[in-house]
Amino acid sequence: MGKIYKTLIFDGNVSLSVLETTDVVNEAIKFHNLSPLCAAGLGRTLTAVAFMASNLKGKDERLSVTIDGNGAGGRIVAAADASLNVRGTIDRPEVVLPLKADGKLDVGGLVGNNGKITVVKNLGLKEPYVGRCNLVSGEIAEDFTAYYAYSEQQPTAMALGVLIGKDGSCEGAGGVVLQPMPDCPEEDIEKAEKLMEHFGNVSYLMKDGGAEEVVKKYFGEYSFSFRETRYKCNCGKDYIDKVLLTIGKAELIDTAEKEGKVEVCCQFCDKKYVYKREDIENLFDGK
């Protein structure tokens, strides 16, 4: 399970979130057989999306994020609901690029910066909220920071990190997010900016002690709320049935006759659902 700790600091003027998502990233690696570079890119995105989902109010609210920067890895898509179930995928999960000059994974090259980040929030209204922002660097944290500034007019400081071990597993992943509350004094904003200097290596902090240690070391005087987050796909036969019903019987029957079956693969967990012609007939007869 991943962990999310939340509180208000500086006399209630700044919102703080500390996330530990090591287990979430390892689940994504398992489902998609991610290269270390793709695990870093998708893992940072899943961490940011878990933070966004932690601010959803209604139990049926949900959101999705698409990052399309024309990079080597293609699109990254992640989604989450108010229960903090997160899931994600990347178009080319096998991509490997040379390390950057500083020896770090080239997430910016994986994602690219010639495109947009798009956020869709289903908040129980007639129409979903859709926000878009040009990508800044493809490094994920900077791009979410820009999204919050331009699409939601919410100043945000965000540190995200994913540390991949030699065996390809995630050894530490998480993030720290600070957001000033309305009418936050300038001096508290400056203190928040200074505070973020401690979290440039947030993935190592998560490896060494996890979110609990970060909370204890840097914010021991505050009381935190705590929630769990997990990598969990919401697909299932009932869900896939509904998707197929929107396609239409004739088209599905035609595919089943030509290929012997209709096969649907979930992009988030790679589970395959196979329908023979008789399955399709029964699906539409019983709708």
C-alpha positions in Angstrom: 0.0 0.0 0.0 1.0 3.6 -0.6 0.7 6.2 2.1 -0.5 9.8 2.0 0.0 12.1 5.0 -1.7 15.6 5.0 -1.7 18.6 7.3 -1.6 22.4 7.4 1.7 24.1 8.4 2.8 27.7 9.1 -0.3 28.6 11.2 -2.6 26.9 8.7 -1.4 29.0 5.8 0.2 26.2 3.7 -1.2 22.7 2.8 1.3 19.9 3.0 1.1 16.4 1.5 3.7 13.7 1.9 3.3 10.6 -0.3 5.0 7.3 -0.3 4.2 5.3 -3.4 6.9 2.6 -3.6 4.4 -0.2 -3.6 2.2 1.5 -6.2 5.2 1.8 -8.6 6.2 -1.8 -8.1 2.7 -2.9 -9.0 2.9 -0.8 -12.2 6.2 -2.4 -13.0 4.7 -5.9 -12.5 1.7 -5.2 -14.7 3.5 -3.5 -17.5 7.0 -5.0 -17.4 8.4 -1.4 -17.3 12.0 -0.5 -18.1 13.6 1.5 -15.3 13.2 4.7 -17.3 9.5 4.0 -17.9 9.0 3.1 -14.3 10.4 6.4 -13.3 8.2 8.4 -15.7 5.0 6.5 -15.0 5.8 6.3 -11.2 6.2 10.0 -10.9 2.9 10.5 -12.7 1.1 8.0 -10.5 2.4 9.8 -7.4 1.1 13.1 -8.7 -2.3 11.6 -9.6 -2.6 10.0 -6.2 -2.0 13.5 -4.7 -4.7 15.0 -7.0 -7.2 12.2 -6.0 -6.6 12.9 -2.3 -8.3 16.2 -2.9 -11.5 14.7 -4.4 -14.5 15.2 -2.2 -17.4 13.0 -3.3 -17.1 9.2 -3.2 -17.9 8.8 -6.9 -15.5 11.5 -8.1 -12.6 10.5 -10.3 -10.0 12.0 -12.5 -7.6 11.1 -15.4 -4.4 12.6 -16.6 -2.9 12.3 -20.1 0.7 13.5 -20.7 1.6 13.6 -24.4 4.9 15.4 -25.1 5.9 13.5 -28.2 8.8 11.8 -26.3 10.3 8.4 -26.8 7.9 6.7 -24.5 4.7 8.0 -26.1 1.7 9.0 -24.0 1.4 8.4 -20.3 -2.2 8.0 -19.0 -3.1 7.7 -15.4 -6.4 7.7 -13.5 -7.6 7.6 -9.9 -10.8 7.8 -7.9 -11.8 9.3 -4.5 -10.9 6.0 -2.8 -7.3 6.5 -3.9 -7.2 3.6 -6.3 -4.7 4.6 -9.0 -3.7 3.0 -12.3 -1.7 4.0 -15.3 0.0 3.0 -18.5 2.6 4.2 -21.0 2.6 3.6 -24.7 6.0 2.1 -25.0 6.9 0.5 -21.6 10.2 -1.0 -22.9 12.0 2.3 -23.8 15.6 2.8 -22.7 17.5 6.0 -23.2 21.1 7.0 -22.3 21.6 8.5 -18.9 21.8 12.2 -18.6 25.2 13.9 -17.9 24.5 13.8 -14.1 23.9 10.1 -14.3 20.1 10.3 -13.8 17.4 8.7 -15.9 16.3 10.9 -18.8 12.6 11.2 -17.9 12.4 14.5 -19.9 13.5 12.6 -23.0 11.0 9.8 -22.3 8.1 12.2 -21.9 9.1 15.0 -24.2 8.0 18.6 -23.8 6.4 19.3 -27.2 2.8 18.8 -26.1 0.3 19.1 -23.2 -0.8 17.7 -19.9 -4.6 17.2 -19.8 -6.6 16.7 -16.7 -10.2 15.5 -16.7 -12.2 15.5 -13.5 -15.6 13.9 -13.1 -17.1 15.7 -10.2 -20.7 14.7 -10.5 -21.6 17.7 -12.6 -23.3 17.5 -16.0 -20.0 18.0 -17.8 -16.5 17.0 -16.6 -13.9 19.6 -15.8 -11.1 19.6 -18.4 -7.9 21.5 -17.8 -4.9 21.7 -20.2 -1.4 23.1 -20.0 1.7 23.1 -22.2 4.4 20.8 -20.9 7.4 22.6 -19.4 10.1 20.0 -19.3 8.7 16.5 -19.4 10.2 15.9 -15.9 6.6 15.5 -14.5 6.8 17.5 -11.3 7.5 20.8 -13.1 4.7 20.0 -15.5 2.1 19.4 -12.8 3.3 22.6 -11.1 2.7 24.5 -14.3 -0.7 22.8 -14.7 -1.8 23.9 -11.2 -0.6 27.5 -11.8 -2.2 28.0 -15.2 -5.3 25.8 -15.2 -6.3 25.9 -11.5 -4.6 29.2 -10.5 -3.2 27.3 -7.5 0.5 28.0 -6.7 2.1 24.7 -6.0 5.6 23.3 -5.1 6.0 19.7 -5.9 8.9 17.2 -5.5 8.5 13.8 -7.1 11.0 10.9 -7.2 11.3 7.3 -8.2 14.4 5.3 -7.4 14.9 2.1 -9.4 17.3 -0.6 -8.2 19.7 -2.7 -10.2 17.1 -5.5 -10.3 14.6 -3.2 -11.9 12.3 -2.9 -8.9 11.4 0.4 -7.2 13.4 0.9 -4.0 11.8 4.2 -3.1 9.1 6.5 -4.6 7.0 9.4 -3.4 6.5 13.1 -3.3 6.1 16.2 -1.2 3.6 18.9 -2.2 3.1 22.3 -0.7 0.2 24.6 -1.7 -0.5 28.0 0.0 -4.0 28.6 1.2 -6.0 31.7 0.2 -4.5 34.9 1.7 -1.3 33.1 2.6 1.3 35.8 3.7 4.3 36.2 1.4 6.6 35.3 4.2 5.0 31.9 4.6 5.3 31.3 0.8 9.0 32.1 1.0 9.4 29.7 3.9 7.6 27.0 1.9 9.9 27.6 -1.0 12.9 27.2 1.3 11.5 24.1 2.8 11.2 22.4 -0.5 15.0 22.5 -0.8 15.1 19.5 1.5 13.2 17.2 -0.9 15.2 17.2 -4.1 16.2 13.7 -3.3 12.7 12.6 -2.1 13.1 9.1 -3.6 16.1 8.4 -1.4 14.2 9.7 1.6 11.4 7.2 0.8 13.9 4.4 0.5 15.7 5.2 3.7 12.8 5.8 6.0 9.6 6.3 4.1 6.9 8.9 4.5 6.7 8.3 8.2 10.3 9.3 8.7 9.9 12.4 6.5 7.0 13.5 8.6 8.8 12.8 11.9 12.1 14.5 10.8 10.8 17.6 9.2 7.3 18.1 10.6 7.2 16.4 13.9 5.3 19.2 15.6 2.2 18.8 13.4 -0.7 16.3 13.5 -1.4 14.6 10.2 -4.3 12.8 8.6 -3.4 9.5 6.9 -4.8 7.6 4.0 -3.7 4.6 1.9 -3.4 4.5 -1.8 -3.0 1.5 -4.0 -2.5 0.4 -7.6 -5.9 -1.0 -8.5 -7.6 -1.3 -11.9 -11.3 -1.0 -12.1 -11.8 -3.2 -15.1 -13.9 -6.4 -14.9 -16.3 -8.3 -17.1 -19.2 -6.1 -16.3 -17.2 -3.0 -17.2 -16.0 -4.6 -20.5 -19.5 -5.7 -21.3 -20.7 -2.1 -21.1 -17.9 -1.0 -23.3 -18.7 -3.6 -26.0 -22.4 -2.7 -25.9 -21.4 0.8 -27.0 -19.6 -0.6 -30.1 -22.6 -2.4 -31.5 -23.5 -6.0 -32.2 -22.9 -6.1 -36.0 -19.3 -4.8 -35.8 -18.5 -7.2 -33.0 -20.0 -10.2 -34.8 -18.1 -9.3 -37.9 -14.8 -9.2 -35.9 -15.6 -12.5 -34.2 -16.3 -14.2 -37.5 -13.1 -12.9 -39.2 -10.7 -13.5 -36.2 -12.5 -16.2 -34.3 -13.0 -14.0 -31.2 -13.1 -10.5 -29.9 -10.3 -9.8 -27.5 -10.2 -6.8 -25.2 -7.0 -6.0 -23.3 -7.2 -3.6 -20.4 -4.5 -0.9 -20.8 -4.0 -0.5 -17.1 -3.5 -4.1 -16.0 -3.0 -6.0 -19.3 -5.8 -8.4 -18.4 -7.4 -10.0 -21.5 -11.1 -10.5 -22.0 -12.1 -12.9 -24.8 -15.5 -13.1 -26.4 -16.6 -15.8 -28.9 -19.5 -15.2 -31.2 -21.9 -16.9 -28.8 -20.7 -14.7 -26.0 -21.5 -11.6 -28.1 -24.9 -12.9 -29.0 -25.7 -13.6 -25.3 -24.4 -10.1 -24.3 -26.8 -8.3 -26.7 -29.7 -10.7 -26.1 -29.5 -10.1 -22.4 -28.9 -6.3 -22.3 
